[in-house]
Amino acid sequence: MVKYSSAFPYKPRPRQLEVAEEISRALKSTNVVFEAPTGFGKTPVILYSLLPYIEQGRRVVWAVRTGSETDRPVEELAVFRRKLGLRLVGLSYRGKRDMCLLAERFGTRLDYSEVSYICSRERSRCKFYRNLDDKVDLTPLLSQGALTYSEVFKWAKDSSVCPYFLQRMLMTYADLVALSYNYVVNEEMGWSIRSSVPFRESALVVDEAHNLQNLNLGGDSITEGTLERALEEAREVESKGGEVLAHHALDYVRDNFSSLGEEESDVFEPEELIPEGRVELVEEALRAGELVRELRLKQGRRPRSSLYHLASFLESALGLKGVKGVTFIAEKLGERITLSIWDMRSAEVLRSVWRRFWRCVFMSGTLSPIEAFAETVGLDSYHAVTAPSPYDETNASVYLVNDLTTRGEELSVDMAERYVDALVRLLTRVRRNTAVFTASYRVQKGLVQAGLMEKVGDLGYKVFVERQDMTGVEAAEALKGFKSLAKEGKGLLLAPMGGRFAEGADYPGEELMCVFLAGIPFEKPTTKTKLYVEYYQGMYGEEKGRLYAYVYPALRRAAQALGRALRSPRDQAVLILGDYRYKSYMRILPDYVGELVKEVNHTTLDRVRLPWLDTKFS
C-alpha cells in the first residue's frame, strides 16, 4: 500500500498546509465547511487533506455545478500523481448527453432526456454498446491514472465503443470521480453512480457549495412556446385529448399572465391548466407525446415532444400539490411566459443526501455566514474552516461609491445617467479590461438606455453583453472576444451578478483588472420573492428568514462577482462597490474588501489608485 508523502505538490502558499491538516483532522469525526478566497488554492488543499483517507480505501466523489467543470479536480489529481508518485485513478464523469456517439447523428444540442430516450430505444442495436464487453482492455486508460472527459471520449471513439458505458466500467476502479451535482442530489440520476461507487464508504466534496441553496431540486419549467408546440404536435398525431389540453393551457396562460411585466411573477394552480374535471387528458397527452417521440426517432430527428413535456410537467405538478415548500410560479422572462414548479425545500431535501456519505466537505469562497449556509442546506454536524484572504493593497484598490444606488423597484433616469457618468470616469482612468456586473437585467437595460454603449465606445472600449436568451455557444464566443482584448485593455463586459460571466468564469492576469458592481443583486420584490421569504421566515423566524432568503444570497452573488478579478496572489484589480448600501454589509463580503475599502463619490472615480502602477509583479 502506498504511504503518502507529507510533501505538498506545490510550493505552499501561506496557511495552505495548516488548513489542509486542520481539515484532515476534522474529517476523522465530522463534516467540514471550508471557506477560502479565490487564489487560495482550495482544490489542492482538499485533495491533500483527503490523501490519508484514500490510502485507507475511502473513495472521493467530487461534485461540481456543471458537467463542464468536472475536469478541474481530475487535472489537479494528475499533478499529485506526477509530483508525488501516487498510483491513483481519477475520472471526469459526464452524462449521456456528452457521451453518446449514437446521438451525434441527431444534432449537437440534444438535452439529457432526449439522449436517454435514444439510448433506451436503440441500445440493443447500437454497435458501440455491443462492442463494449468484458474483452475490452482498460489497462491503457487506467495506466494514465487521471482521465479527463475528452481523453475517455476520444479513446472510446477511436475504439468504436460506447463512451458513456466505458465510463461506467472505469468508475469501478476510480479513487476519485468528478461529476455534476445532479448525480448526488437527484435520486433518479444517482442510482447509476451508487452501483459503482459506494456512497456510504466515500467522501463527498461539494465544489462552489454556495450554489446549493438555489437548486430547484424537484423543479421543472415549461414556456408559452412549449404549449404552442404541444398544440401543433397533438394535431399532427390526431390526439383530440392532447389538443384539448394544450389549447386550454395556452388560453389560460395568455388570459391570466400576458399582462405580467418583465421579471414579474404570479402563482398558478396546476389543475387550472387542465379543463375542469378532465385529469385523464394528461395521461392521453403522455401517450400521444410518446408517439411523437417515436415518430421523430424513426425520421432521424431529435426525439423531442413538447406535448410529452407538458403532460409530464402537469403530472409532476399535480403530485406535488399541497407539499409545503413547493409552489407554482408564472413569470415573464424576456418576451415569453414561463411556468415553473419551484421547490424551495433545500434544507429538508439535502439533509438526507449528506447522510448517505461517510463524510462531506463543502467549499467555496462565499459561504459566510457559515452558520446560515449550514442551516439552509440541512447540514447538522460540521467543523468550519476559514482561510484569510491573501490580498492587500498591492493587489487591489477598493472603493464604495456613496452617491449611487439601485434601490427601489425601478432605476430612475437620473440615477442611470449618474451610473454611466461614474463608469465613463472610471474607464477613462483604468484603461484595462473591465466588467460591469449589474444587480439585474433590468438595471443593465437602464444603463444601456442611458447611453452606456455609445459613451464607452467613444473611449475605445468594445462592449460584450450577456443576454437572457444567450446560448452557450454565443456566451463562449463573447467571453473569448472579451479576453482577447486583455493586452489592449479595451474590453468591457456587461452582465448581471449571478449570471454565467459573474460566477464560475475565470479571468486570470490581465483578462479582468477592474470590476464595477452596479447595485446589490437583491431579488426584485415580486410574488415569487415574497413567497420565498415567507417560506424561510416560517422555517427560521422573521428576521433570520429574511436574511437567509433575501440578504445573504444577494451578497454572496456580489462577492462572487468581485472575486472574478482576483484569482491568484499576483492578480491586481480596481474594485468598485457601486451602491451606498454595501456599507451595511461589509461583514458579509470577503475580508479584504472591508480592510481596503475607501468611501468616495462618483465624481472622483477618475482618480482611483491603480495598484499595478505602485507594485509590479515580475
VOVEX-923210 format. One record per residue: residue in one letter; x, y, z of N, C-alpha, C in turn. Coordinates in steps of 0.001 Angstrom, whole numbers, plus 500000, padded with zeros to 6 digits. Layout:
N
AXYZXYZXYZ;...
END
This chain:
618
M500856498800500000500000500000500000500882501236500000;V500507502241499208501291503471499109501174504249500410;K502310504700500918502303505594502073502524507002501546;Y501522507846501696501610509151501085502651510019501779;S503424510686500974504451511591501474503796512812502091;S504500513432503011503988514671503594504241515852502664;A504914515598501539505217516685500603503955517166499917;F503857518481499762502769519110499017503279519302497590;P502432519075496554502948519089495188503320520479494655;Y503069521524495420503415522885495020504210523549496134;K504826524653495812505384525485496869504207526040497655;P504065525696498926502849526075499657502680527588499763;R501440528024499537501089529407499801500832529554501300;P500818530771501818500591530960503258499335530257503741;R499494529462504785498434528772505509497840527567504807;Q498291527246503605497711526096502905497902524795503686;L499113524553504162499377523293504851498650523214506189;E498621524334506920497908524334508201496419524048508006;V495838524645506962494423524428506684494171522978506278;A495042522434505419494884521039504988494939520096506183;E495849520343507089495964519484508274494741519611509175;E494210520837509312493012521038510128491816520290509529;I491679520368508212490581519674507545490720518168507710;S491928517670507523492170516238507626491839515720509026;R492225516471510042491923516076511423490418516081511677;A489750517119511201488310517248511440487528516103510800;L487991515637509639487268514588508914487267513250509656;K488098513097510656488074511870511441486731511697512138;S486064512831512428484855512727513236483640513462512690;T483828514353511699482676515139511264482871515670509855;N481850516380509350481918517032508050482689518348508172;V483042518931507027483817520172507024483167521187506083;V483067522420506549482688523549505699483923524434505580;F484403524607504365485689525266504113485475526502503239;E485749527660503817485635528914503072487026529522502914;A487383529807501675488673530431501389488518531288500141;P489240532389500063489079533295498924489632532706497636;T489212533268496519489800532885495238491302533125495316;G492056532201494736493510532332494769494170531591495913;F493364531065496850493966530343497985494489528981497558;G493839528372496573494215527019496158493400525966496886;K492085526129496873491204525233497638491258523790497142;T491311523606495816491265522241495276492460521403495717;P493719521868495546494835521036496021494846520846497535;V494370521835498273494315521704499731493365520581500140;I492189520537499514491228519481499834491773518114499425;L492345518017498239492927516742497804493995516265498780;Y494855517166499174495938516830500096495386516329501438;S494312516988501916493742516591503209493061515227503140;L492631514820501935491927513549501770492861512363501515;L494125512623501180495035511533500817495131510427501869;P495232510750503169495313509648504153494084508745504143;Y492928509309503828491700508523503816491590507686502540;I492102508219501443492154507427500210493065506223500426;E494149506433501153495073505340501463494372504226502243;Q493396504611503071492653503637503867491549502947503069;G491385503326501808490370502696500968489143503545500710;R489119504761501277487995505651501000488071506136499554;R486915506420498984486878506998497649486301508403497740;V486508509188496697486102510590496710485125510842495566;V483970511387495899483012511869494906483091513390494934;W483537513960493825483758515416493768482639516020492924;A481709516718493559480538517252492864480757518710492462;V480496519010491200480653520363490678479320520846490104;R479230522134489874477942522723489473477489522254488099;T478394522218487134478039521817485772479016520773485261;G478575520012484247479428518976483684480732519508483129;S480724520750482641481935521315482044483038521557483066;E482722521481484367483718521733485410484320520450485988;T483935519293485455484386518033486060485872517752485840;D486480518340484822487896518060484547488835518659485598;R488417519758486220489333520508487099489926519668488231;P489141518980489059489762518182490129490586517018489594;V490215516479488430490974515370487843492331515871487350;E492352517049486765493624517638486329494522517927487532;E493927518315488640494711518543489855495260517227490396;L494438516172490314494907514857490744496099514403489904;A496104514753488626497226514386487749498530515000488254;V498461516214488799499655516859489366500139516085490585;F499213515679491436499579514881492610500239513571492188;R499676512916491190500247511658490707501678511862490230;R501852512895489428503157513127488799504215513551489816;K503876514457490712504880515027491612505128514186492860;L504130513426493270504289512619494476504420511128494182;G504323510773492887504471509366492520503336508491493005;L502126509038493036500970508297493541500300507511492428;R499856506331492741499158505499491750497659505551492033;L497081506675491694495650506883491903494949507024490563;V493667506701490566492857506831489355491771507866489601;G491692508835488707490647509850488775489863509860487473;L488573510136487544487719510090486360486796511297486330;S486808511991485206485856513069484954484632512456484288;Y483516512441485016482332511705484580481305512657483981;R480835512322482776479823513139482106478584512302481826;G477466512978481624476209512308481340476094511867479897;K475022511167479599474813510629478252474795511716477186;R474311512894477535474237513972476542475600514271475926;D476657514170476742478011514452476261478733513213475757;M478202512027476051478987510809475832478363509806474870;C477261510147474214476596509183473332477006509417471878;L477732508459471305478136508551469900476947508372468971;L476003507562469378474835507300468543473985508555468369;A473964509386469403473117510586469369473671511671468451;E474934511553468033475554512600467225474801512839465919;R474195511793465383473519511962464094472215512758464213;F471758512989465443470531513751465645470812515232465906;G472091515625465922472436517019466171473285517159467422;T473631518404467754474571518655468845473934519311470062;R472637519620469994472035520369471105470926519586471797;L471068518275471829470073517440472496470183517608474004;D469053517475474703469114517528476155469212516116476721;Y469358516046478047469582514768478718468457513777478445;S467211514243478509466076513326478331466039512755476922;E466404513565475929466390513096474541467451512025474311;V468643512259474835469712511270474643469400509995475411;S468834510121476591468436508935477356467395508125476595;Y466482508821475955465450508151475164466076507399473994;I466989508061473292467680507411472163468415506165472643;C469114506299473772469888505174474312468976504004474678;S467872504298475345466988503215475785466336502497474608;R466043503240473530465372502637472391466327501946471421;E467558502408471362468482501926470341469622501067470882;R469694500920472196470867500270472781471095498861472250;S470038498102472112470206496703471670470766496614470257;R470580497688469471471092497699468098472349498545467939;C472807499147469024473931500092468952475258499338468859;K475992499559467799477269498850467610478281499269468671;F478226500521469107479183500992470111478955500294471444;Y477694500097471797477375499400473040477745497924472943;R477448497298471795477757495871471618479267495622471638;N480038496591471153481497496419471126482128496500472515;L481371497017473463481917497191474812481550495980475659;D482483495039475753482232493849476558483420493588477469;D483409492476478140484461492164479120485834492015478483;K485879491886477159487166491708476492487898493027476251;V487205494138476452487844495442476256488934495635477299;D490134495935476829491282496102477723491322497533478247;L491074497711479539491061499040480153492445499494480601;T493436498623480484494770498921481002495357500216480455;P495272500489479146495857501743478637495270502992479293;L493980502947479566493350504099480204493703504177481692;L493603503054482373493876503053483810495326503416484113;S496224503097483205497635503434483429497872504939483369;Q496978505677482662497088507131482637496748507728483992;G495853507078484699495527507493486063494476508567486157;A494747509749485631493814510865485726493171511074484369;L491903510713484253491230510670482960490197511784482830;T490479512742481945489520513804481695488442513303480733;Y487389514066480642486260513727479764486724513516478328;S487512514446477798487910514373476387488798513167476114;E489634512784477087490512511623476905489702510329476825;V488721510191477692487874508995477671487056508957476385;F486499510100476021485658510161474823486460509818473573;K487650510377473448488484510120472260488873508653472174;W489292508078473307489712506670473312488544505780472892;A487362506087473428486182505288473096485823505429471617;K485862506634471123485508506864469716486502506169468787;D487791506275469118488818505615468301488665504095468346;S488142503584469451487984502134469630486593501647469245;S485734502578468799484348502249468412483567501577469530;V483744502094470746482954501604471880482194502776472494;C481197502467473284480343503496473882481084504258474981;P481285505569474826481997506339475851481276506344477201;Y479946506416477174479199506510478426479359505250479260;F479165504091478647479267502849479414480724502459479669;L481639502977478864483060502811479188483375503528480498;Q482847504730480653482998505449481926482521504624483101;R481364503991482906480776503212483993481714502080484408;M482391501477483425483354500422483741484572500996484464;L485057502142484004486244502766484605485959503244486026;M484729503661486266484374504214487566484596503214488700;T484479501956488386484689500907489392486095500977489982;Y487055501450489174488458501483489601488881502850490135;A488018503851490047488423505226490339488500505512491837;D489590506157492235489714506660493609488957507974493761;L488874508717492644488155509993492641487294510079491383;V486020510403491569485102510610490449484549512024490559;A484747512824489499484205514184489467482966514201488583;L481876514730489100480602514714488367479746515908488777;S478648516113488075477795517266488382476935516975489612;Y476473518060490254475620517951491432474461516980491232;N473918516955490025472702516168489771472843514712490177;Y474036514150490003474235512735490315474250512477491820;V474374513543492594474369513404494047472996513731494623;V472376514811494142471137515272494761469885514739494075;N470007514238492842468848513732492105468793512208492224;E467772511733492902467639510288493168467582509492491869;E466887510033490875466704509337489615468025509157488872;M468916510146488966470198510073488268471264509366489109;G471140509444490422472186508931491293472327507422491321;W471261506707490956471325505250491052472450504677490193;S472714505307489045473733504781488135475137504908488720;I475311505820489651476618506034490271476809505112491467;R475765504998492283475907504258493539476196502782493325;S475858502248492163476165500841491903477666500620491716;S478400501674491367479851501549491146480686502243492222;V480113503243492869480815503978493921479963503943495180;P480351503176496175479546503089497401479594504405498183;F478515505163498136478493506465498801478831506356500287;R478325505330500929478488505221502374479956505108502785;E480802504639501868482226504499502158483055505628501538;S482378506636500981483072507672500220482946509043500866;A483952509879500585483894511286500981483313512088499827;L482363512949500132481776513829499133482399515210499272;V482879515763498157483346517151498127482370517938497255;V481780518974497812480856519816497050481572521121496721;D481920521283495466482624522476494992481631523608494778;E482085524857494983481211526028494821479875525791495538;A479987525418496804478820524962497565477797526065497830;H478152527317497592477185528402497790475981528265496851;N476126527464495780475020527270494836473918526359495368;L474186525623496429473247524594496874471879525149497247;Q471848526305497889470568526856498346469635527152497178;N470212527401495995469400527807494850469007526657493936;L469378525417494299468999524287493458467492524074493508;N466870523989492341465437523700492275465290522180492177;L465347521526493331465571520089493387464456519259492768;G463226519699492904462130518921492331461439519666491215;G462144520623490611461503521549489696461527521155488238;D460709521869487483460665521737486029460003523005485506;S460202523304484230459614524505483641459102524217482242;I458038524906481879457569524921480501457326526380480123;T457324526660478837457126528028478381455879528123477503;E455540529343477179454457529590476237454736528860474920;G456018528851474528456399528138473304456171526642473421;T456402526075474614456122524647474835454664524343474545;L453793525199475016452349524986474829451965525111473354;E452557526060472661452268526231471229452694524993470441;R453892524498470739454393523303470031453589522064470412;A453175521981471685452359520847472132451043520791471351;L450451521947471121449204522014470355449425521536468918;E450515521959468305450835521526466942451041520014466883;E451748519460467867452020518022467883450740517208468073;A449875517693468945448615516979469180447812516885467882;R447800517955467119447099517934465831447821517020464835;E449148517013464906449942516176463988449614514699464152;V449457514237465406449195512817465651447703512555465907;E446889513588465660445435513484465770444979513022467159;S445603513633468178445206513350469557444219514426470002;K442942514105470001441924515068470382442092515509471839;G442382514524472706442573514861474117443772515755474327;G444883515441473645446080516270473747445828517672473230;E445034517763472156444725519076471583443883519911472549;V442896519278473152442035519983474114442864520486475296;L443760519632475805444598520000476949445524521162476607;A446264521044475512447224522079475129446522523397474824;H445376523319474148444624524524473792444132525238475054;H443594524457475984443098525041477240444248525693478018;A445383524984478145446522525511478903447044526800478272;L447137526823476941447644528004476247446710529196476445;D445409528972476313444444530055476525444508530568477960;Y444622529638478911444668530031480322445893530908480602;V447043530504480085448284531248480320448193532642479705;R447725532726478494447641534033477835446600534941478502;D445475534376478901444421535176479535444865535729480889;N445667534953481625445980535317483010447352535956483217;F448296535710482311449661536166482592450294537040481511;S449585537324480442450154538152479371450475539563479842;S449776540024480870449997541392481359451187541504482309;L451829540388482648452997540441483532454099541283482893;G454731542129483700455868542890483208457120542033483239;E458182542523482613459445541781482594459943541576484018;E460337540345484349460830539942485664459738539985486733;E458452540084486340457346539981487292456866538540487359;S456166538196488450455718536811488618454368536761489315;D453735535604489205452455535346489858452388533846490128;V451404533409490886451249531978491163450119531406490302;F450195530111490068449106529416489399448883528080490101;E447733527497489883447440526168490403447459525190489221;P448166524060489337448325523167488183447004522686487590;E445971522482488429444700521987487898444004523020487004;E444409524294487138443817525329486290444273525214484836;L445359524489484601445838524279483236445104523134482543;I444241522466483278443517521300482750442034521632482699;P441347521304481599439887521522481564439232520878482780;E438267521554483369437678521138484646437214519681484636;G437767518927485619437353517546485808437902516565484785;R438839516961483957439310516083482885440794515733483051;V441153515250484221442544514886484513443029513767483601;E442094512953483071442503511849482191443186512347480919;L443007513641480589443656514206479398445173514221479533;V445658514291480759447109514284480988447705512954480535;E447060511861480915447536510536480512447437510358478998;E446375510872478408446225510779476956447321511578476246;A447636512738476794448699513562476202450067512897476346;L450286512200477446451545511453477616451700510405476529;R450626509652476272450685508616475235450901509225473856;A450222510329473585450392510990472291451796511569472164;G452319512113473253453686512648473239454717511562473004;E454478510393473579455370509250473351455338508846471874;L454177508906471259454059508607469830454853509612468996;V454794510879469385455565511912468686457055511606468781;R457515511216469960458938510894470130459345509716469249;E458504508702469196458801507545468352458882507939466875;L457950508758466424457957509206465031459208510015464711;R459572510914465614460766511727465386462007510837465283;L462090509832466149463252508946466147463334508169464838;K462222507662464381462196506909463119462569507792461927;Q462250509075462033462555510014460952463984510539461028;G464740510074462035466114510542462203466195511947462767;R465128512379463444465088513706464055465202513587465573;R465438514715466219465515514722467686464205514183468259;P464273513223469162463041512647469726462449513539470816;R462192514772470446461658515752471394460155515873471205;S459440515977472309457997516197472236457585517202473301;S457103518342472860456585519342473795455293518872474436;L454513518056473716453277517509474277453597516576475443;Y454629515746475266455064514850476341455564515666477539;H456331516734477254456850517580478326455716518250479092;L454729518776478379453583519396479039452881518404479959;A452639517199479455451921516205480254452728515761481470;S454027515546481294454862515118482431454994516255483452;F455043517504482972455066518664483869453806518692484729;L452661518513484094451396518532484830451296517356485801;E451781516209485387451774515028486251452602515286487513;S453804515868487335454656516189488482454012517247489368;A453462518291488734452860519384489498451680518894490335;L450829518068489750449680517544490490450136516682491663;G451244515951491465451770515104492533452361515898493684;L452819517137493406453438517979494433452467518983495041;K451262518987494533450249519919495032450058519728496531;G450137520819497288449920520763498724451155520487499544;V452299520219498890453541519975499619454109521311500101;K454341521442501383454884522679501936456287522916501387;G456525524110500867457834524430500299457882524299498795;V456770523843498191456684523757496730455579524694496268;T455892525533495297454886526431494746454991526445493230;F454018527058492596453926527052491136453921528496490653;I454921528852489857455185530251489515455040530490488017;A454353531570487668454313532070486288455095533379486268;E456004533534485320456793534771485242457127535104483798;K457386536367483558457756536847482235459276536903482183;L459865536050481353461312536028481159461569536379479705;G462159537547479492462289538024478131460903538371477620;E460546537839476473459228538119475881458234536989476133;R458679535916476774457843534729476923457431534496478371;I456259533900478543455794533494479866456355532103480157;T456869531919481366457405530630481802456635530153483026;L456238528903483033455595528274484190456592527322484834;S456721527409486160457714526587486847457148525916488082;I457594524676488300457422524025489598458635524451490406;W458415525161491492459521525742492250459594525113493632;D460652524350493853460852523636495107461858524400495954;M461404524939497074462246525768497941462858524976499094;R462665523664499140462997522861500325464458522407500352;S465407523326500223466815522908500149467255522152501400;A466970522678502577467427522018503809466766520660503988;E465466520602503796464719519363504019465176518246503084;V465362518585501813465726517568500824467197517179500927;L468068518171501114469509517894501089470006517195502351;R469336517386503462469778516745504712469943515235504536;S469020514611503850469106513157503655470226512787502678;V470574513698501771471648513432500813472983513320501535;W473279514270502419474588514261503104474769513003503958;R473680512477504488473770511312505373474110510025504629;R474052510069503300474406508875502516475915508673502442;F476704509698502772478162509637502602478876509453503932;W480094508945503840480923508801505050481210510173505650;R481693511098504853481921512476505268481630513398504080;C481365514669504380481143515667503336482032516883503581;V482577517425502498483349518665502550482663519660501616;F482316520829502149481676521876501359482665523026501226;M482943523438499993483925524500499850483457525580498879;S483860526808499169483545527953498322484298529156498868;G484339530209498068484901531468498552483852532341499200;T482578531948499091481491532800499587480442531967500317;L480753531592501553479804530834502370479356531600503618;S479963532724503877479628533481505091478219534048505019;P477550534087506176477894533464507441477757531935507341;I478747531228507819478774529778507655477609529101508381;E477217529651509545476094529059510274474818529097509432;A474626530201508731473440530336507881473503529372506706;F474687529252506106474852528312504996474494526898505440;A475058526469506573474836525104507051473354524847507323;E472707525821507916471288525639508261470426525532507004;T470730526338505987469880526349504786470114525152503881;V471227524416504061471441523217503241471284521933504052;G470763522053505270470456520862506059471669520144506612;L472732520894506947473939520278507497473920520438509006;D473756519339509705473556519388511151474862519339511953;S475869518667511414477119518496512158478286518829511243;Y479168519734511687480291520132510835481352520888511637;H482534520964511040483612521794511569483900522873510523;A483890524136510925484114525243509992485595525586509916;V486100525738508696487481526150508465487448527374507553;T488011528457508020488020529695507242489455530158507043;A489821530377505790491173530846505471491133532340505170;P492078533108505688492087534548505424492500534845503986;S492125536010503533492474536428502178493968536722502066;P494576536398500913495982536739500704496156538132500095;Y495060538865499919495123540115499168495299541330500079;D496114542278499611496301543549500307496344544672499282;E496851545844499682496833546999498785497702546815497548;T498628545857497576499402545597496354498553544904495298;N497481544240495740496594543540494811495401544371494368;A494853545145495289493563545757494982493391547148495579;S492658547973494850492084549208495375490577548988495415;V489954549268496547488521549018496714487832550328497102;Y486756550655496396486036551905496649484545551644496784;L483928552293497765482486552276497921481966553649497505;V481053553684496530480553554949495994479272555324496733;N479331556451497467478240556775498393477090557565497788;D477151557861496489476032558587495876475410557811494705;L475585556482494726474978555619493731474136554556494426;T473010554161493826472221553053494343471203552598493299;T470885551319493330469794550792492502468560550530493357;R468545551092494550467429550868495471466119551328494838;G465053550560495076463752550884494500463423549903493392;E462171549848493036461731548879492032462166549255490627;E462419550545490394462864550980489075464108551844489224;L464983551774488227466167552627488187465773553925487491;S465823555048488222465404556315487636466362556738486529;V465877557593485647466709558090484553467907558844485108;D467686559674486135468786560452486720469861559544487301;M469427558493488022470412557596488633471149556789487572;A470446556345486531471102555613485449472168556481484787;E471854557739484575472829558659483968474021558876484890;R473760558904486198474865559055487157475779557835487123;Y475178556635487012475983555419486882476849555472485620;V476276555895484523477029555961483268478170556966483386;D477903558115484010478957559109484223480083558525485077;A479705557789486135480699557147487003481567556170486208;L480929555381485346481666554389484563482584555046483540;V482136556106482928482987556815481966484231557359482672;R484043557951483854485182558466484622486147557333484984;L485583556215485442486425555082485849487194554515484666;L486510554277483568487154553668482399488196554581481775;T487978555877481862488977556831481383490277556681482166;R490132556317483438491301556170484316491974554800484176;V491208553703484222491855552395484351492448551885483039;R491733552067481928492230551609480626492669550147480659;R491861549327481293492088547887481366490755547168481148;N490821545872480828489587545100480688488757545212481964;T487489545553481796486611545859482927485297545106482787;A484745544696483930483408544085483959482476544969484769;V481323545254484210480247545926484944479215544850485250;F479194544410486500478238543397486921477053544100487586;T475875543929487010474692544677487446473825543873488404;A472989544598489138472094543949490098471061543066489408;S470738543361488138469733542587487406469797542960485933;Y469090542201485115468955542570483705468215543907483578;R467321544179484506466576545435484488467525546630484642;V468465546521485582469460547583485774470365547680484544;Q470757546534484024471596546503482826470918547259481675;K469615547007481506468849547674480452468813549185480690;G468678549591481954468655551021482284469953551724481925;L471084551056482150472381551644481805472534551793480303;V472074550794479575472144550856478104471274551999477588;Q470077552138478140469182553215477712469732554588478058;A470581554655479091471192555933479484472432556266478653;G472722555438477646473800555768476728475148555136477019;L475159554093477850476440553480478220477223553005477001;M476571552304476094477273551700474954477985552762474119;E477271553849473821477854554895472979479018555590473675;K478839555883474965479866556662475666481144555863475901;V481028554586476236482257553796476416482858553433475064;G481988553351474035482502553149472685483369554307472248;D482978555518472628483771556705472296485143556673472964;L485230555946474092486520555807474785487390554715474163;G486859553985473196487630552936472533487390551540473072;Y486406551392473982486101550066474539485115549326473640;K485295548019473533484336547161472852483498546465473921;V482170546536473790481277546039474833480730544657474472;F480774543753475442480225542405475301479109542260476336;V477893541963475887476716541983476757476158540575476932;E475919540183478175475225538923478442473721539148478322;R473070538325477492471629538409477299470939537235477995;Q469661537411478322468899536339478963468739535129478049;D468608535369476747468378534269475808469660533783475138;M470791534094475728472082533751475135472327532249475185;T472751531671474069473100530249474056474504530060474621;G474841528822474959476176528529475453477260528879474453;V476986528625473165477962528934472119478180530439472023;E477090531205472069477192532664472000477961533210473202;A477700532640474371478392533090475579479892532817475479;A480244531636474989481664531287474847482361532228473870;E481687532578472790482275533490471802482458534888472388;A481465535350473146481567536668473776482726536711474768;L482845535648475573483912535590476564485286535559475894;K485381534804474814486634534724474074487007536088473496;G486004536783472946486257538107472390486704539090473445;F486056539059474609486433539946475713487865539683476169;K488193538420476378489531538078476863490615538415475842;S490264538371474555491261538649473513491742540093473539;L491001540960474245491368542377474307492174542715475555;A492608541683476273493298541908477552494554542763477396;K495378542489476416496633543233476240496364544701475936;E495341544943475113494997546330474775494218546999475903;G493538546197476740492726546755477817491508547488477311;K490893546983476256489769547687475637488467546897475676;G488386545904476547487169545101476641486298545545477807;L484987545620477585484036545904478653482956544829478635;L482796544149479761481808543083479902480641543635480705;L479429543520480165478223543979480842477339542772481106;A477175542418482380476489541164482717475895541261484116;P474851540478484401474251540513485739475034539674486744;M475040540119487991475571539289489064474694538045489185;G475331536897489394474598535639489421474501534987488057;G474922535696486994474893535147485651476117534324485347;R476206533848484119477282532917483748478653533595483714;F478715534911483465480006535595483415480477536060484791;A479548536207485725479888536704487061480155535591488065;E479853534342487701480146533196488567480707532065487721;G481754531445488208482283530262487523483309530552486453;A483265531733485844484232532063484791485541532545485405;D486661532194484771487982532611485236488536533685484310;Y489154534712484916489768535784484145491161536049484729;P492106535167484500493426535338485123494197536519484550;G495108537048485374496029538088484919495325539325484393;E495701539725483172495183540965482594493798540814481978;E493242539618481982491946539410481344490821540210482004;L490965540490483301489985541325484004490710542049485135;M490769543381485051491519544148486042490686545236486712;C489407545267486409488524546223487080487115545644487111;V486484545689488280485102545229488436484284546345489063;F483153546641488450482223547648488960480899546950489239;L480474546965490498479179546372490861478113547458490827;A477220547389489859476150548373489716474946547918490528;G474956548261491805473868547882492695474143546614493468;I473195546238494309473243544985495075472184544063494469;P472540542808494171471602541935493452470507541324494323;F469800542184495069468617541704495775467562541343494737;E466818540287495020465740539910494123464674541005494100;K464117541249492924463014542190492814461848541673493652;P461161542553494407460102542078495317458840541644494577;T458983540570493809457856540003493074457104539016493971;T456034538478493446455294537434494173456217536265494504;K457069535893493557457996534783493768458933535069494933;T459512536261494959460432536630496034459718536627497386;K458528537195497421457786537255498682457461535855499209;L457084534949498321456796533572498737458045532894499303;Y459190533148498666460450532553499116460802533052500519;V460693534366500717460998534934502028460023534413503075;E458749534340502729457746533844503678458011532396504074;Y458426531568503115458727530173503423459897530090504409;Y460946530869504150462109530852505047461773531443506413;Q460924532452506442460525533009507731459708531994508523;G458933531194507831458207530121508504459144529067509064;M460278528858508392461260527852508824462161528371509943;Y462613529641509834463689530133510705463331531369511529;G462105531869511407461731533085512109461828534293511195;E461176535370511592461037536534510702462374537146510304;E463227537456511271464491538135510956465464537206510236;K465660536019510807466568535038510193466102534668508790;G464799534448508647464265534032507362464547535045506276;R464402536335506576464682537373505580466167537400505234;L467016537255506241468464537229505985468835536037505109;Y468318534858505464468678533627504757468170533615503311;A466942534113503109466323534010501788466631535188500881;Y466910536340501472466969537571500675468330538266500724;V468859538464501925470082539265502072471336538460501751;Y471534537333502423472777536577502239472979536091500802;P471955535537500127472175535116498737472628536261497828;A472067537456498038472452538606497215473900538997497445;L474325539019498693475711539404498999476702538347498536;R476291537079498541477167536034498002477349536204496497;R476274536582495804476408536839494365477350538011494113;A477247539042494935478137540198494794479591539800495054;A479812538999496093481175538566496419481759537696495311;Q480930536835494736481396536014493618481828536892492452;A481055537920492160481382538818491049482698539558491308;L482886540056492513484148540725492853485336539790492670;G485135538536493048486225537561493007486684537176491621;R485944537588490585486378537243489214487711537872488873;A488023539017489465489245539746489086490463539335489894;L490262538666491014491385538250491860491379536734491958;R492180536095491121492199534637491053493489534045491605;S494498534890491834495771534408492386496426535551493145;P497376535250494029498021536303494830498783537335494005;R498957537091492712499691538037491873498751538866490987;D497441538636491097496491539436490329496325540816490957;Q495986541787490121495771543152490586494508543712489938;A493752544508490721492484544999490201491985546206490974;V491119546963490314490342548020490960488927547489491121;L488390547564492333487064547032492637486166548153493140;I485013548313492502484100549407492837482769548850493321;L482384549226494539481075548875495078480130550025494749;G479383549877493664478569550971493164477190551033493773;D477120551098495109475845551256495809476166551548497275;Y475627552660497812475961553055499182475531552006500202;R474568551144499851474058550153500806475079549079501147;Y476119548921500336477157547929500670477804548235502020;K477758549494502444478371549881503722477768549105504889;S476499548713504757475817547999505845476129546503505861;Y476812546023504817477001544572504685478465544162504577;M479362544997505038480795544707504910481187543386505575;R480527543045506665480908541822507389480601540557506589;I479720540667505595479359539504504793480266539368503579;L480863540467503146481748540452501980483115539894502361;P483951539500501382485293538988501695486087539949502576;D486935539397503429487617540215504434488459541340503824;Y489091541089502660489949542117502077489150543341501638;V487857543169501334487024544298500921486891545288502075;G486527544785503248486387545652504406487696546283504838;E488801545568504669490101546092505079490622547186504154;L490280547121502872490851548038501884489901549138501428;V488618549043501749487625549935501154487801551396501575;K487573552278500613487546553718500851486236554265500285;E485641555201501017484370555763500587484605557008499732;V483947557063498570484109558187497636482746558518497025;N482687559620496266481509559849495443481870559607493985;H480864559520493135481113559024491778481984559968490951;T482036561239491316482817562196490510484323562050490698;T484727561225491689486171561058491944486729559754491360;L485898559015490626486359557721490112487405557850489004;D487608559063488499488690559251487521490035559485488199;R490035559288489560491293559447490304491590558226491179;V491014557087490861491246555894491686492708555465491597;R493162554835492669494537554314492687494614553040491864;L495607552960490997495816551769490171496947550956490785;P496638549813491412497675549064492141498838548623491262;W498593548415489967499673547955489089500706549046488804;L500356550299489116501352551369488974502270551419490195;D501732551045491365502521551084492600503396549848492775;T502864548688492381503580547416492571503542546619491285;K504696546231490808504772545411489598505320544044489979;F504535542996489706504994541630489962505814541163488766;S506950540547489048507808540081487953507230538820487332;
END
